[in-house]
Amino acid sequence: IMLLSFIILFAISCKNDDKTGGGSGGSVDVPTATGDPATDLTEAATYSGTVTRTVSEGNAAEFTETMEFVLGLSNNQILAAGMFGGLSSKQILKSGSEYSANGEMSEGEVSVKEYIKFTVSTDGNSVELLEYTAGGSAAGKSFKVTYSGTLTKQ
C-alpha cells in the first residue's frame, strides 16, 4: 500500500513541475553492491529504527526527513528492507566488515533501483545502516534519496 501510494503521489507530482520544483529526467546513479557472497548472516533477525535522510536529489519532495526503517535478514539474504521491495530476497555481499545488496522494482511508469550498505555489531544486537539509497524515475522525472542511521535488533 505504501508503494502504491508513493507511485500515485510521485506520478502526479512529476506531471506538475510548478508544485514540485522540477527535476531532471534520465537515469539515476545508485551505488552497486560489492564483495563476495556473505556466509555469516545465517540467523534470521529483524532490525528497526528511525533513519535520517542525508541526500535528496531531483523530484524527492515526497520523502520525509526521517522514517522508520526495517531490515529483515535470513540465510545471507535480505527478507525485507527499504521503501519499494526491490531488495527482497536479494543475496547479501560482504566486503571486509561491510554488507551490501542491490535490487530493482518496476511498476507502470515507475522504475526504482535500491541499494543498501550496513555493518552488524559484534554482539549482533544492532546494525549501522551506512547507506540506503533509492533512485528512479516516473513520468520522465528522476529522484534520489539516501538515508542512514542505527537499527536495533527486535
N, C-alpha and C positions, 0 to 999 in steps of 0.2 A: 504494500500500500504506500509506503514511504517512497519507493522508487517511482510508482505511477504518479504520485502527487508531484514529485520533483520534475518528472518528464513533462507533465502538463504545464506546470509553472514556468519551467525553463523554455519550453517551446513558445509559450505566449510571450514571455519577456524578450525572446530573441526576435520576435516579429515586430517589436515596438522599441526601437533604439532610443527614442527620446525619454523613455522611462527607465532604461537600464544603463544608459551611458555608452551604448555601442559595444564594440568588441571586434576582434579580428576573426576572420574565417580561417579555415585550413586545419592542418593537423596540430596537435599539442604535444610538446616534448614531455613525456613521462619517463622516469628512470627505468632501467632494466635490472631485474634480479641477477645477482652474480653468485658464483661459488659452486660447490658440489652439493648433490642431494643430501639434505640433513638426515642423520640417522639416530639422533639422540632426543628427539621430541616425540617419543612413543606414547607417553601417558596422555590421556585425554584431560584437558584443562581449559577453563574459561577465565579470561581476564577482562576486567572492565574498569572504566574510569572516564573522567572528563578530560578531553584533549582540547588544545588551543590552535586556532588557525594561524599559520606562520606565513603563508603565501596565498595571494588571491590575484588572479590574472583574468583578463577578458570579462565575459559576462558571468561573474561569480556573485552577483548581488543576493541570490537566494541562499547562500551558505552563511551560517551563523559563525560568530567569533569563536564560540566554544560548542562542543557537542559531546554527548555520551557515546563512547566507543566500546564495542565488544569485540574481543578476539577469541575465537574458539580454535583450539589445536588438538590434533589427534593423529597418531601414526605418521608423523612428519608431513602432515598436510594441514591446510587451513580449512576449518569447518565453516567458519563464518567470520567476516570482517568487512569493514567499510560500509559504504552507502549504497552500492549498486549491485552487489552479488557477484561481481566478476572475479573475486578471489576465492570463492567457494570451491572446495575440492582441489585446490592447486597445490602442487608439490612445493615444499619449502626448500630453499637453497641455503647453504651455510658457507660463510667466508670468515675465518677467524672466529670471533665471538658473535658476529652479526648474522642474523637470519633475514631472508628476503623472499618475496614472491611477486609475480605479476599476474594480471588477469584482464579480460576484456568482456564487455557486455554491449550488445547492440539490440535496440528495440525501436522500431519505427524510424523516425528521423534522428534519434539519439544514439550516439556511439561514444562509449566511455572506456578508457584504459585506467586500470588501478595498479598501484604499486605500494608495497609495504616493506619496511625495514625495521627490525627490532632486535633487542637483546633481552635475554632472560636472566634474572638474578640467580646467583649461585644456589640459593635455597629454593628457587622455583616459585616463590610467592609473589613476584612482581615482574612486569615486563616494562622496559623502557621503549616506548614507541618513538623511535628516532625519526620516522617519516611515514606518513600515509598520504599518498598523492592520488588524486582523481583528476583526470583531464579528459576532455572530449569536446564534442560539438553537437549542435542541434540547429536545424534550420539555417545552416551556413555560419553560425556564430560559435566561437570557441570559449572554453573556460578551463581554468586550472586552479585547484586548491590543494594546499598541503596543511596537515595537522601533525602535532606531536604532543607527547605527554607521558605520564606514568599510569600504568594499568595495574590493578591489584587482582590477585587470584580469588575467584569466587568459590 
